[in-house]
Amino acid sequence: MNFVEIAVPFFILAMAVELAYGAWKKQQTYRLNDAVASLMMGSLSQLMGVLRLSFSAVVFASAVELVGVVPWQASAWWHWVAAFIAYDFCYYWKHRCGHQWRIMWASHSAHHQSEEYNLSTALRQTSTDYIGFVFYLPMYLAGTPVYVMISVGTLNLVYQFWVHTQHVDRMGALDYLLVTPSNHRVHHAKNPRYIDKNYGGFLIVWDRLFGTFCDEQRDEKPIYGITHGLRSWNPIWANAIVWWDTLVLAVKAPRWRDKIRVWFKGPAWLPHGLEPSRTDPVGWHERYDPQAPQSSKAYVFAQYWVLTGAGFALTGLQGELAQPAVVAIFALVAGSMYVTGLWLEHRQYRFWADATRAGLMLSAGLWLPLLSQNVESWVLAMQVLGVVNALLLIGLYWLQRSQSVTAAAS
C-alpha cells in the first residue's frame, strides 16, 4: 500500500490549517514565493516517474535473482514492525551519507534549500535521487517483499511530513525517542552548531547511538536553508545547482585523484588549490526575497494549480501516449515551472519566456500528433490553456507597465 497517495489530501488540508493558525497567532511561517517553489519541486519530483527511469527496480530484481533469495511473507504483526524499524535504520544511513557525500548531497540539497520551515518544506523533494536506493538493498537481499517495502517506506515518509513545522514546541519524553518537530528543526538549520545533525526519519535513537544528535537550544533559534543560498525560485536550477558546482570543481581540480574524491567528500571539502566555485553574495542569515508585484504572485499561484493538475493528468494517462509525447509534455510542464520562477524573481525576460510557452501550447496541434496517436484531448486542452495564457499575459503586460509608469512618475 502506498500511504503517500492516500495522504495527499490530508497534506493539503494540514498546510491550510498551518497557514490559518500562523495568521491567527501572528506568527506566519509561509511566504508565497517560497511555498510555491517548494510545492513545484514536489510536483516535479513526482512527475519524474513518467520518464520511467526507475532502474532501481532492475538492480533489485537482478540482485535478488542472482543470490536466489526467496521473499518471506508478512503474516504476523511483528514482521511489519521489524521491517519498519529496519527501513528506518537504512534510511538513517542513506540520509547521513546524503549530507556527507557530494554525489548524494547534490540530490538531497534540494530538500534543504527553503529558507522557511513549514509543512510545504516537507514536500520540497529532489528529482535527481538515483543512488539512494542502494541503502535498502540489504532488506531486499533479506527477502523483504516489495509490497512490504512500499508500505513501510511510504509510511515512514508520511510520518516525516508533520515534523516540518515551527508551531509545535518540545514534546517531552518523545523528543528522546522519536523524530519530533524540535529535533527536525535542528536538522534543517544552517547554524554552525546544528549542521549535519539529527538524520533520523522516525526514530531519533539512531542519532543518539551514532553520535549525530543535537538538541534544539533555547538560546539559538534555527536559521533555515543551505549555507550557500540557492537565491532562486527556479525548480530546474534548484535540482541542478550542486551537481553543476561539483562538476566545475571536478574539472578544475589539478590532481586526478581529487577529480574523483570531490564526489565522495563532504560539501565543504575542496580539492587542493581551489576556491569555492560559487559564493553566496549575501550574509548566510539573510533570506532571499526579491520583490514581485501582487499580480505576478496571483498569476503564479493560479499557474501552480494548473501545472499540478497537468502533472496528475500526465501521470494517470501516460499509458495512452507514445513515450516521445510523454517526454514532450513532461518538458512543457517542467519548462512551465521554470517560467513561474521567472515571475517570482521578477526577471525582465519573463514575458518573452511565457509567450514562448503560450506559443508552444497554441501550436500543439502541429507538433503533438507527430509524436503519438490519441492526442486529440491533449491538443484541445493545450490550445485552450494557450489562449487563456496569452490573454493573461496581455493583461499582465499592460497592468505592470502602467504600474511602472505610475511609480516612475511619483
N, C-alpha and C positions, 0 to 999 in steps of 0.2 A: 504494500500500500504506500502510495506517495502522499505523505502528510502535507507537503508544501502546497500541492494543488488544492487540497481541502481547505488549507488555512488562508489562502489568498484573500477571500472576502473579509476575514477577521483581521488580517493585516491592515487593510484599507480602513476598516472601522476603528481599529486601535489608533491609527495615525490621526484620524479625525478627532477622536476623543482627546488625544495628547495635545493636539493643536488648540482645541477649545479650552482644555484645562490650563494650558500655558497662558492663554489670553485672560482667563478668569483670575489666575494668580499673579498676573502682570510679570510673568517670568517666561516669556516666549522663547523657545529654543529653535524655532523654524525661521528660515529665510527662504522666500520663494525660489530664488536662483539656485541656492544650494540644494534645496529639497528636490526640485525638478531635475537637476543634474544627477543626483543620486538615483532617483527613480528611473531616469532614462538609462542609466548604466545597468540597473537591474533588469529592465526590459530587454536591453541589448544582449545581456548575458543569457537570458532565456531564449532569445531569438537565434543565438548562435547554433542551437540544436538543429535548425533546419538545414545547416550546411553538412550535417551528417559526418562530422569529424571525430566521432567518438571511437577513436582507435583503442581506448582503454578497454572496451569490451573485447576487442580482438586479442589484446595482450592477456587479459584474464582468462579467456577461453583457451588460448594456446597453452598458458602455464598450467591450468588445471588438467588439460588433456595430456600434456607432457608428463606430469607427475602421476597421473592416474587417480586423482582424488575423486572419491565418491561423496557427494553432498549428503549431509545429515539432515534430518527432518526436525523442525521446531515443534515438537509435540508436547512440550511442558513449558510452564511459565518461566522457569529459571533459564531455559535456553534463550529466551528473548532478553532477559536481564543480563545474562552473561555476554550475549552478542552486543548489547547496547554499551556495556562497560568497556568491552574490547574495542568497539568502534571509537569510543571517546578517547581511549588510550592512544590509538593510532592517530586520531585527529590531533591530539596534543603535539605529537612529534611532527606531523605534517605542518601544523601551524607554526611550531617553533622553527623548523627549517625554512618556512616561508618568510621568516624575518631575518634569518641568518645566512641564507644563500641568495645571492643576487638573482640567480636564474629562477628562483621561486618568488623572491620579493618583487621582481619585475611584473609578475602577475598579481600577487596579493596586495601590493601597494595601492591598487585602485580602491580597495575597501577602506583604506585609511586616509584618503585624500580630503574627505569632508572636514571642514573647519567648524562644523556644528556637530552636535551629538544628540540625535533623536531617533525615533523609530524608522524614519526614512533612511538613515545611515545604514541600518541593518540590511536594506535591500540594495545597497550600493555594492554590486558584485562584479568581479572580473569576468572578462570574456576570453582570457588567454591562459587559463589554467590547463595545461596539457601534461603536467608532470606529477601533480599531487596524488593522482590515483595510485601510484606505486606503493604508497604507505599503507594501503589497505590490502595489498597482495597477500600478506600473511593470513588474513582472515579467509580469503578465498582458498588458499592452499590448505587451510584447516578444515575445508569442506563447508563453510558457511554458505547457505543457499542464496541465490541472487535476490529472492523476494525478501529474505531477512535483511540483507544488506541495504536494500532500498528503504525498507520500513524504518530500521534503526537510524540510518543515515539522515533521512528526511525528518525524522522526529528530533534528532539532535539539532538539525538546522532550525526547525521551528522553535525549539526552546531558546536558541540564541537570539531570536528576534526581540523578545521583550526586554532583554538586558540593555538594549541601546536606548536608555532614557536617563535624563537628569532629574526626573521628578520622583524617583524612589531613592530614599536615603539608605543608610546602613540597615541591615536586616538581622543583626544579632548573630546567633549561632549559625545561621545559614551561610553567612559570609565565610565561615571556616570550612564549609563542606562543598558548597556549590558555587558556580559562576553566577554572581549577582550583578545588578547594575553598578554597584560600587566597585567591585573587582574589575569589571569590564571597562569602566570609565578609565581606570588606570592604563589598561591595555591600549586604548585609543589615544592616550595623551602623548604629546611630544616633549613634555618637560623632561630634562635630562635624567632625573631620578626615576621616572616612570617608563622610559623606553625599554623595549624588549622584556616586558613582564606580563604575567597572567595570560598564558596561552590557552588555558583550558576552554573546552566548549560547553560541557555540562558540569563536570567536577573540577573544582579548584585544587583538589588534593594532589593532582599531578604536579602542579606548580610548587606546592609546599614540599613534595617529595624530592623534586629535581632542582630546587634552588632558584626558581624563576618567579617566586611570588613577591608581590609588593602591595602593601596596604595603602588605601587611599588616605592621604594626610589631610587633616582638617585645615592646616595652615598653608597648604599648597593646592590651589584649585587646578584641576587638569586643563590644559590648553590643547585643543584638538587639531589634528591634521598631521602632515608629514613635515620633517624639518626643512626640506627644500620644497616649498609650497608649489602646488600644481599651477595656480594662478590662471585658471582657465575653466570654462564650463563645457568644454568640448569633450564629449564622451569617447571619441576616437582617440584623441591625443591623450586622454586620461589613461587609456589602456596601453598606449604605446610608449609613453614618455620614459619609463625606466628601462624598457628594452632598448630604446634609442640611446639613452645615456650610457648604458653598459656596452653597447656595440661600439660607440665612439671611444670609450676607454680601451676596449679590446684592440681596436685598430691602432690607436695611438701608443699603446704600451710598447716601450723599446725592447723588452725581453719577451721571447716567445712563450716562456712558461707563465708569464703574467697574463698573456692574452687568454690563456685557459683558466688560470686561477681566479681572475676577476669575476667569472661567472659563479664561482663556488665560495667566494668570500662574502663578508657582510656588506651591507650597503655603504658603510662609511669607509671601507678599505679602498685604497688607491694603488695602482701599480707604481713601482719605483720611478720617481722623476716626473710624475704627472700631477697637475692640479685638477680640481673637480671640473667636469665638462659643463656644468651648469650651476649657477648660484642663484639663491633667492634674493632678489633686489630689495626686498622689504624685510624688516625685522621678523624673526621667526614667530613672534607672538601676534603679529598684525594680520587681520583677516583680509582675504581678497573679496572686494565688494564693489565692482565697477557700477557706476550709476547708469541705469537704463530707464527710459520713460515707462510710465504705468501702462501705456498702450502696448508696448513691447512685451511687458510681463504678462498682460492678459492674453496676448496673442500666443505666447509660448505655452501658457497654461492650457489653453484650448488645444494647441498643437500636440501637447504631450498625450492627451487622452485619445486623440485621433490616431497617433502613432502607436499607442499601446493597443488600440483596437485592431489596427492593421497587423501588428505583430501576432496577436492572438489568432487572427484570421489566417495568416500565412502558416502558423504552426499547425492549426487544425485542418487546413485544406491543402497542405503541400502535396499530399498524395495524388491530387487531381492534376498536378502540373509536372512538366518535364523539369529536370534538375536545372538546366540553363535559365528557365523562367524563375525558378525559386531563388537562384543566386541573384538574378537581376532585381527582383522585388526586394530581396534582403538588402542589396546595395542601396536601393532607393530609400528604404526605411532608415538604414544606418546613416545615409547621407542627409536625410531629413533631420535626424538627431543632431548631426553636425551643424546644420543650418540654425536650429533652435539655439544652439550655443552662441552663435554669432549675434543673435538678437539680445541674449542676456549680457553679452560682453559689449554690446553697442558698437560693433565693428562697422566701419564705413561701407564695406562692400556687402553688407547683409542683404540689401535689396537685390543686388545682382545675383548673388548666390541663390536667394529664394526664388527669383524669377526663373533661373535655370531649372530649378526643381519643378516649378509650375509648368514650364515648357515640356519637361520630360513626362509629366502626368498627362498633359493635354495631347501629347503625341503618342500615347500608349497604344493607340490603335494601329500605328505604323510599325512599332518595333516588338511589341509583346507577342503578336501572333507568329512572328518569325521564330520564337523560342519555344513555343509549346502550343498544343491544342487545348480546347476547353477553357479559353481565357476571356470569353465574352463578358462575363460578370466582372472580372478584374479590370478589363478595359473600361467598362462603363463607370465603375467606382472611381478609377483613377481620373477619368475625364471630368466627372462631377466635382471631385476634390480639387482638380486643377483649376476649374472655373472659379470655385469658391476661393481658392488660394489667390488667384490672380486679382479678384475683386478686392479681397482684404489687403493685398499688397498696395493696390492703387490708393485705397482709403488711408492706409498707414503712411504712405509716402506723403500725401497732402497734409495729413494731420501733423506729422512730425516736422514737416517743412515749415508749416505755419507756426508751430511752437518754437522752432529755432529762430525764425524771423522775429517773433514777438520778444523772445529772450534777448536777442541781439539789440533790439530797439530800446529795451529798458535798461 
